[in-house]
Amino acid sequence: MDEFQLILSPKAVRDLDRFSDSICKKIATSIKVLKENPFPRGKLIRKIKGSKSDFYRLRVDKYRVFYFIEGNKVVILRFLSKKDAKRFIRD
């Protein structure tokens, strides 16, 4: 299977700027998994229920990575704390 290409949205890049270096390293390590298989499995990756499109979230410690899949591309929308993630899902 081919690798998926990771694309960060401008908001995702801004989100990373707000985090410490140690959190950014954890996130960078975790999103590498999405290159091989971005589809839901277990507790770490889940499809967001109730969304019109196929949106997913990856759990990284106390943070969440929101993304969707378009062909062979994984488009990362946001990197958010768990608290902000709940608000993001509702909106």
PyMOL commands that set and color helices and strands:
alter all, ss='L'
color gray80, all
select helices_A, chain A and resi 10-18+21-36+82-90
alter helices_A, ss='H'
color red, helices_A
select strands_A, chain A and resi 5-8+45-47+55-60+63-70+73-81
alter strands_A, ss='S'
color yellow, strands_A
deselect
rebuild
show_as cartoon
